Amino acid sequence: MEGKLNDLKNYIKNLGSVAVAYSGGVDSTFLLQICNDILGTRCMAITAVSPLNPQREVEDAKKFIDELGVSHVILETRHILDVDEFSRNDGDRCYVCKKAVFGKIVETARLYGIENVLDGSNYDDMDDYRPGMKAARELGVLSPLLDCKFTKSDIRKISYELGLPTWDKPALACLATRISHGERITDIKLGKIEKAEDYLRDLGFRQVRVRLHGNLARIEVGQDERTRFFDTEIMDKINGRLTSLGFSYVSLDLKGYRTGSMNQK
């Protein structure tokens, strides 16, 4: 672990100046902290915001940035919903989105005189279907955590040692990943999903996804949290809230949360 961390620090030091594509998640928070420690004022953060990003996460990102004192740019990327190749939600949705959003991030970084844009992709991401990583590479975006072979477990462990508030934060993903491929992505659908997930988190669930299949909501929660649904009062409350948001049917995925469940054939 110490060897990996030294490799990462040297990697970042050799870049000279960087802009971190910062979401507020476990990986980008760890990366931003290390970049700030090594480069100081030659490090900045750029956070892309749109209806794809839960507002809670945006606020968490702002709070951490305020505490860290890094230069921060909030980049409005709502335009992605107007890109038909994205909103029609084909299999290349993620590629189209990352190409457009990272393109804006790269442009913004260059306005500040920074050539190196970094993302938080880690070594475990190689095991999942990640077309967005291809788009990032095409734009010259670097992935230090992946290149230095940091796994999610590595990142959480060192984040804990550094006292970062995200060390045990549940995995995140944009809200578009909750919508079945082929079903058009709209503001209304994204809003329903965000409100539904916020409600479940307010009830104390930590790892949450509300997957949308037409008018059906398929809830995924952490595998150790599934037994909470044995309480009929909880089931009635959740059903009542989600149907009030516009879902006709509310179901629980018995297998629980797992990464990339919408990518299954």
VOZA-150078 format. One record per residue (C-alpha): residue number from 1; residue in three letters; y, z, x. Coordinates in Angstrom, 3 decimals, decimal comma. Layout:
+-----+-----+----------+----------+----------+
:   k :   r :       c2 :       c3 :       c1 :
+-----+-----+----------+----------+----------+
: NUM : Ala :        Y :        Z :        X :
...
+-----+-----+----------+----------+----------+
// end
This chain:
+-----+-----+----------+----------+----------+
:   k :   r :       c2 :       c3 :       c1 :
+-----+-----+----------+----------+----------+
:   1 : Met :    0,000 :    0,000 :    0,000 :
:   2 : Glu :    2,419 :    0,859 :    2,802 :
:   3 : Gly :    1,712 :   -2,502 :    4,407 :
:   4 : Lys :    2,477 :   -4,351 :    1,174 :
:   5 : Leu :    5,713 :   -2,437 :    0,734 :
:   6 : Asn :    6,820 :   -3,260 :    4,273 :
:   7 : Asp :    5,970 :   -6,925 :    3,691 :
:   8 : Leu :    8,063 :   -6,890 :    0,518 :
:   9 : Lys :   11,038 :   -5,270 :    2,216 :
:  10 : Asn :   10,938 :   -7,782 :    5,070 :
:  11 : Tyr :   10,597 :  -10,654 :    2,595 :
:  12 : Ile :   13,716 :   -9,526 :    0,741 :
:  13 : Lys :   15,669 :   -8,729 :    3,914 :
:  14 : Asn :   15,079 :  -12,256 :    5,221 :
:  15 : Leu :   16,559 :  -13,777 :    2,049 :
:  16 : Gly :   19,967 :  -12,299 :    2,776 :
:  17 : Ser :   21,224 :  -12,226 :   -0,820 :
:  18 : Val :   19,425 :  -12,389 :   -4,171 :
:  19 : Ala :   19,844 :  -12,525 :   -7,921 :
:  20 : Val :   17,020 :  -10,794 :   -9,795 :
:  21 : Ala :   16,100 :  -12,128 :  -13,233 :
:  22 : Tyr :   16,106 :   -8,692 :  -14,817 :
:  23 : Ser :   14,429 :   -7,892 :  -18,140 :
:  24 : Gly :   14,238 :   -4,102 :  -17,890 :
:  25 : Gly :   10,447 :   -4,130 :  -17,629 :
:  26 : Val :    8,187 :   -2,439 :  -15,082 :
:  27 : Asp :    8,068 :   -5,301 :  -12,594 :
:  28 : Ser :   11,691 :   -6,460 :  -12,559 :
:  29 : Thr :   12,961 :   -2,858 :  -12,439 :
:  30 : Phe :   10,836 :   -2,125 :   -9,382 :
:  31 : Leu :   11,902 :   -5,383 :   -7,730 :
:  32 : Leu :   15,577 :   -4,755 :   -8,459 :
:  33 : Gln :   15,381 :   -1,238 :   -7,021 :
:  34 : Ile :   13,842 :   -2,498 :   -3,766 :
:  35 : Cys :   16,358 :   -5,364 :   -3,520 :
:  36 : Asn :   19,239 :   -2,949 :   -4,051 :
:  37 : Asp :   17,854 :   -0,566 :   -1,422 :
:  38 : Ile :   17,573 :   -3,381 :    1,136 :
:  39 : Leu :   20,561 :   -5,610 :    0,343 :
:  40 : Gly :   23,072 :   -3,386 :   -1,453 :
:  41 : Thr :   26,067 :   -5,442 :   -2,611 :
:  42 : Arg :   24,250 :   -8,674 :   -1,722 :
:  43 : Cys :   21,964 :   -8,047 :   -4,707 :
:  44 : Met :   22,822 :   -8,767 :   -8,342 :
:  45 : Ala :   20,945 :   -8,741 :  -11,653 :
:  46 : Ile :   21,031 :  -11,407 :  -14,375 :
:  47 : Thr :   19,667 :  -10,564 :  -17,821 :
:  48 : Ala :   19,057 :  -13,410 :  -20,274 :
:  49 : Val :   19,500 :  -12,346 :  -23,908 :
:  50 : Ser :   18,583 :  -14,172 :  -27,110 :
:  51 : Pro :   16,683 :  -13,431 :  -30,349 :
:  52 : Leu :   13,542 :  -13,591 :  -28,191 :
:  53 : Asn :   14,477 :  -10,314 :  -26,484 :
:  54 : Pro :   14,177 :   -7,029 :  -28,418 :
:  55 : Gln :   17,578 :   -5,356 :  -28,493 :
:  56 : Arg :   16,004 :   -2,063 :  -27,410 :
:  57 : Glu :   14,899 :   -3,650 :  -24,164 :
:  58 : Val :   18,336 :   -5,123 :  -23,533 :
:  59 : Glu :   19,896 :   -1,675 :  -23,978 :
:  60 : Asp :   17,312 :   -0,120 :  -21,634 :
:  61 : Ala :   18,147 :   -2,762 :  -19,037 :
:  62 : Lys :   21,868 :   -2,063 :  -19,303 :
:  63 : Lys :   21,311 :    1,683 :  -18,966 :
:  64 : Phe :   19,279 :    1,345 :  -15,778 :
:  65 : Ile :   21,796 :   -1,080 :  -14,282 :
:  66 : Asp :   24,627 :    1,361 :  -15,018 :
:  67 : Glu :   22,743 :    4,117 :  -13,202 :
:  68 : Leu :   21,868 :    1,876 :  -10,256 :
:  69 : Gly :   25,361 :    0,427 :   -9,926 :
:  70 : Val :   24,261 :   -3,169 :   -9,324 :
:  71 : Ser :   26,456 :   -6,114 :  -10,288 :
:  72 : His :   25,104 :   -7,317 :  -13,647 :
:  73 : Val :   25,571 :  -10,497 :  -15,675 :
:  74 : Ile :   24,447 :  -10,733 :  -19,306 :
:  75 : Leu :   23,578 :  -14,374 :  -19,933 :
:  76 : Glu :   23,520 :  -15,614 :  -23,530 :
:  77 : Thr :   20,581 :  -18,007 :  -23,944 :
:  78 : Arg :   20,417 :  -18,341 :  -27,714 :
:  79 : His :   20,517 :  -22,116 :  -27,247 :
:  80 : Ile :   16,760 :  -22,087 :  -26,607 :
:  81 : Leu :   16,109 :  -21,841 :  -30,373 :
:  82 : Asp :   17,885 :  -25,185 :  -30,796 :
:  83 : Val :   15,514 :  -26,901 :  -28,363 :
:  84 : Asp :   12,915 :  -28,585 :  -30,564 :
:  85 : Glu :   10,312 :  -28,723 :  -27,797 :
:  86 : Phe :   10,450 :  -24,928 :  -27,787 :
:  87 : Ser :   10,922 :  -24,005 :  -31,451 :
:  88 : Arg :    8,110 :  -26,239 :  -32,692 :
:  89 : Asn :    5,877 :  -23,900 :  -30,668 :
:  90 : Asp :    3,374 :  -26,210 :  -29,012 :
:  91 : Gly :    1,183 :  -25,101 :  -26,130 :
:  92 : Asp :    3,957 :  -25,768 :  -23,601 :
:  93 : Arg :    6,456 :  -23,481 :  -25,375 :
:  94 : Cys :    6,640 :  -21,014 :  -22,510 :
:  95 : Tyr :    7,163 :  -23,763 :  -19,942 :
:  96 : Val :   10,035 :  -25,286 :  -21,935 :
:  97 : Cys :   11,666 :  -21,875 :  -22,433 :
:  98 : Lys :   11,403 :  -20,781 :  -18,804 :
:  99 : Lys :   12,682 :  -24,142 :  -17,567 :
: 100 : Ala :   15,775 :  -23,847 :  -19,775 :
: 101 : Val :   16,450 :  -20,135 :  -19,255 :
: 102 : Phe :   15,741 :  -20,020 :  -15,527 :
: 103 : Gly :   17,843 :  -23,142 :  -15,154 :
: 104 : Lys :   20,791 :  -21,179 :  -16,581 :
: 105 : Ile :   20,015 :  -18,183 :  -14,377 :
: 106 : Val :   19,920 :  -20,363 :  -11,247 :
: 107 : Glu :   23,241 :  -21,991 :  -12,219 :
: 108 : Thr :   24,823 :  -18,585 :  -12,786 :
: 109 : Ala :   23,561 :  -17,214 :   -9,465 :
: 110 : Arg :   25,070 :  -20,156 :   -7,625 :
: 111 : Leu :   28,435 :  -19,521 :   -9,257 :
: 112 : Tyr :   28,313 :  -16,178 :   -7,436 :
: 113 : Gly :   27,313 :  -17,851 :   -4,178 :
: 114 : Ile :   23,665 :  -16,766 :   -4,342 :
: 115 : Glu :   20,915 :  -19,316 :   -3,711 :
: 116 : Asn :   17,863 :  -17,060 :   -4,045 :
: 117 : Val :   16,739 :  -16,184 :   -7,573 :
: 118 : Leu :   13,795 :  -13,797 :   -7,905 :
: 119 : Asp :   11,516 :  -13,015 :  -10,821 :
: 120 : Gly :    9,093 :  -10,144 :  -11,380 :
: 121 : Ser :    5,819 :  -12,067 :  -11,574 :
: 122 : Asn :    3,035 :  -10,023 :   -9,998 :
: 123 : Tyr :   -0,408 :  -10,785 :   -8,603 :
: 124 : Asp :   -2,196 :   -9,902 :  -11,854 :
: 125 : Asp :   -0,270 :  -12,655 :  -13,651 :
: 126 : Met :   -2,490 :  -15,173 :  -11,877 :
: 127 : Asp :   -5,329 :  -14,097 :  -14,196 :
: 128 : Asp :   -3,538 :  -15,108 :  -17,425 :
: 129 : Tyr :   -2,217 :  -18,367 :  -18,858 :
: 130 : Arg :    1,377 :  -18,420 :  -17,548 :
: 131 : Pro :    2,942 :  -21,893 :  -17,879 :
: 132 : Gly :    6,354 :  -20,310 :  -17,385 :
: 133 : Met :    5,431 :  -19,623 :  -13,759 :
: 134 : Lys :    5,191 :  -23,364 :  -13,148 :
: 135 : Ala :    8,707 :  -23,872 :  -14,492 :
: 136 : Ala :   10,041 :  -21,096 :  -12,274 :
: 137 : Arg :    8,464 :  -22,643 :   -9,174 :
: 138 : Glu :    9,904 :  -26,072 :  -10,019 :
: 139 : Leu :   13,386 :  -24,521 :  -10,083 :
: 140 : Gly :   12,847 :  -22,757 :   -6,773 :
: 141 : Val :   12,634 :  -19,267 :   -8,258 :
: 142 : Leu :   10,803 :  -16,908 :   -5,905 :
: 143 : Ser :    8,210 :  -14,269 :   -6,845 :
: 144 : Pro :    8,131 :  -11,663 :   -4,059 :
: 145 : Leu :    5,749 :   -9,311 :   -5,881 :
: 146 : Leu :    3,228 :  -12,100 :   -6,382 :
: 147 : Asp :    3,639 :  -13,450 :   -2,843 :
: 148 : Cys :    3,136 :   -9,964 :   -1,388 :
: 149 : Lys :    0,114 :   -9,455 :   -3,699 :
: 150 : Phe :    1,447 :   -6,506 :   -5,674 :
: 151 : Thr :   -0,705 :   -5,752 :   -8,710 :
: 152 : Lys :    0,662 :   -4,032 :  -11,809 :
: 153 : Ser :   -1,158 :   -0,876 :  -10,728 :
: 154 : Asp :    0,548 :   -1,007 :   -7,317 :
: 155 : Ile :    3,941 :   -1,408 :   -8,947 :
: 156 : Arg :    3,423 :    1,483 :  -11,350 :
: 157 : Lys :    2,245 :    3,781 :   -8,558 :
: 158 : Ile :    5,218 :    3,103 :   -6,276 :
: 159 : Ser :    7,630 :    3,162 :   -9,237 :
: 160 : Tyr :    6,361 :    6,665 :  -10,001 :
: 161 : Glu :    6,878 :    7,740 :   -6,394 :
: 162 : Leu :   10,419 :    6,307 :   -6,499 :
: 163 : Gly :   11,178 :    8,138 :   -9,753 :
: 164 : Leu :   11,810 :    4,949 :  -11,717 :
: 165 : Pro :   11,876 :    5,536 :  -15,503 :
: 166 : Thr :    9,751 :    2,434 :  -16,120 :
: 167 : Trp :    6,707 :    3,521 :  -14,112 :
: 168 : Asp :    4,618 :    4,077 :  -17,271 :
: 169 : Lys :    6,499 :    1,738 :  -19,603 :
: 170 : Pro :    4,178 :   -0,388 :  -21,770 :
: 171 : Ala :    3,845 :   -4,078 :  -20,926 :
: 172 : Leu :    6,508 :   -6,304 :  -22,469 :
: 173 : Ala :    6,709 :   -9,940 :  -23,500 :
: 174 : Cys :    9,197 :  -12,074 :  -25,410 :
: 175 : Leu :    8,900 :  -12,018 :  -29,208 :
: 176 : Ala :    7,877 :  -15,688 :  -29,344 :
: 177 : Thr :    4,476 :  -14,650 :  -27,977 :
: 178 : Arg :    3,779 :  -12,992 :  -31,344 :
: 179 : Ile :    3,850 :  -16,317 :  -33,237 :
: 180 : Ser :    0,801 :  -18,590 :  -33,445 :
: 181 : His :    1,070 :  -21,899 :  -31,612 :
: 182 : Gly :    2,039 :  -24,675 :  -34,034 :
: 183 : Glu :    4,018 :  -22,326 :  -36,300 :
: 184 : Arg :    7,738 :  -22,940 :  -35,911 :
: 185 : Ile :    9,794 :  -20,239 :  -34,198 :
: 186 : Thr :   12,856 :  -19,158 :  -36,191 :
: 187 : Asp :   15,482 :  -16,429 :  -36,134 :
: 188 : Ile :   14,075 :  -14,956 :  -39,340 :
: 189 : Lys :   10,519 :  -14,658 :  -38,013 :
: 190 : Leu :   11,674 :  -13,132 :  -34,735 :
: 191 : Gly :   13,822 :  -10,631 :  -36,630 :
: 192 : Lys :   10,911 :   -9,560 :  -38,834 :
: 193 : Ile :    8,688 :   -9,044 :  -35,812 :
: 194 : Glu :   11,315 :   -7,041 :  -33,924 :
: 195 : Lys :   11,992 :   -4,738 :  -36,883 :
: 196 : Ala :    8,266 :   -4,230 :  -37,485 :
: 197 : Glu :    7,611 :   -3,301 :  -33,859 :
: 198 : Asp :   10,649 :   -1,030 :  -33,747 :
: 199 : Tyr :    9,305 :    0,802 :  -36,797 :
: 200 : Leu :    5,882 :    1,298 :  -35,220 :
: 201 : Arg :    7,488 :    2,627 :  -32,043 :
: 202 : Asp :    9,594 :    4,991 :  -34,129 :
: 203 : Leu :    6,302 :    6,332 :  -35,511 :
: 204 : Gly :    5,223 :    7,108 :  -31,960 :
: 205 : Phe :    3,049 :    4,121 :  -31,069 :
: 206 : Arg :    3,621 :    3,134 :  -27,430 :
: 207 : Gln :    1,791 :   -0,147 :  -26,881 :
: 208 : Val :    2,598 :   -2,371 :  -29,855 :
: 209 : Arg :    2,422 :   -6,021 :  -30,862 :
: 210 : Val :    2,933 :   -7,427 :  -34,349 :
: 211 : Arg :    1,398 :  -10,908 :  -34,303 :
: 212 : Leu :    2,517 :  -13,303 :  -37,000 :
: 213 : His :    0,061 :  -15,667 :  -38,708 :
: 214 : Gly :    1,872 :  -17,307 :  -41,620 :
: 215 : Asn :    2,684 :  -14,402 :  -43,966 :
: 216 : Leu :    0,146 :  -12,085 :  -42,327 :
: 217 : Ala :    1,089 :   -9,434 :  -39,767 :
: 218 : Arg :   -1,717 :   -8,580 :  -37,321 :
: 219 : Ile :   -0,956 :   -5,275 :  -35,633 :
: 220 : Glu :   -2,217 :   -4,553 :  -32,148 :
: 221 : Val :   -1,782 :   -1,061 :  -30,719 :
: 222 : Gly :   -3,137 :    0,580 :  -27,571 :
: 223 : Gln :   -6,877 :    1,108 :  -27,765 :
: 224 : Asp :   -6,451 :    4,871 :  -27,590 :
: 225 : Glu :   -3,953 :    4,721 :  -30,487 :
: 226 : Arg :   -6,151 :    2,922 :  -33,033 :
: 227 : Thr :   -7,569 :    6,133 :  -34,493 :
: 228 : Arg :   -4,127 :    7,007 :  -35,875 :
: 229 : Phe :   -4,821 :    4,419 :  -38,569 :
: 230 : Phe :   -7,595 :    6,658 :  -39,929 :
: 231 : Asp :   -4,741 :    8,500 :  -41,644 :
: 232 : Thr :   -4,176 :    6,789 :  -45,003 :
: 233 : Glu :   -0,638 :    8,150 :  -45,184 :
: 234 : Ile :    0,192 :    6,319 :  -41,950 :
: 235 : Met :   -1,435 :    3,147 :  -43,284 :
: 236 : Asp :    0,540 :    3,316 :  -46,524 :
: 237 : Lys :    3,836 :    3,912 :  -44,702 :
: 238 : Ile :    3,263 :    0,999 :  -42,317 :
: 239 : Asn :    2,132 :   -1,326 :  -45,089 :
: 240 : Gly :    5,151 :   -0,404 :  -47,196 :
: 241 : Arg :    7,633 :   -0,964 :  -44,383 :
: 242 : Leu :    6,179 :   -4,279 :  -43,190 :
: 243 : Thr :    5,858 :   -5,742 :  -46,670 :
: 244 : Ser :    9,488 :   -4,786 :  -47,272 :
: 245 : Leu :   10,333 :   -6,921 :  -44,225 :
: 246 : Gly :    8,702 :   -9,944 :  -45,837 :
: 247 : Phe :    5,089 :   -9,875 :  -44,692 :
: 248 : Ser :    2,673 :  -10,566 :  -47,550 :
: 249 : Tyr :   -0,334 :   -9,036 :  -45,793 :
: 250 : Val :   -0,604 :   -6,354 :  -43,106 :
: 251 : Ser :   -3,743 :   -5,996 :  -40,977 :
: 252 : Leu :   -4,928 :   -4,023 :  -37,944 :
: 253 : Asp :   -6,614 :   -5,831 :  -35,065 :
: 254 : Leu :   -9,711 :   -3,710 :  -34,530 :
: 255 : Lys :   -9,934 :   -4,655 :  -30,858 :
: 256 : Gly :   -6,484 :   -3,268 :  -30,108 :
: 257 : Tyr :   -3,821 :   -4,577 :  -27,760 :
: 258 : Arg :   -4,777 :   -6,968 :  -24,958 :
: 259 : Thr :   -2,689 :   -9,317 :  -22,879 :
: 260 : Gly :   -2,611 :  -12,942 :  -23,981 :
: 261 : Ser :   -4,495 :  -12,501 :  -27,246 :
: 262 : Met :   -2,595 :  -15,471 :  -28,698 :
: 263 : Asn :   -3,935 :  -17,657 :  -25,874 :
: 264 : Gln :   -7,550 :  -17,225 :  -26,933 :
: 265 : Lys :   -9,283 :  -20,429 :  -27,988 :
+-----+-----+----------+----------+----------+
// end
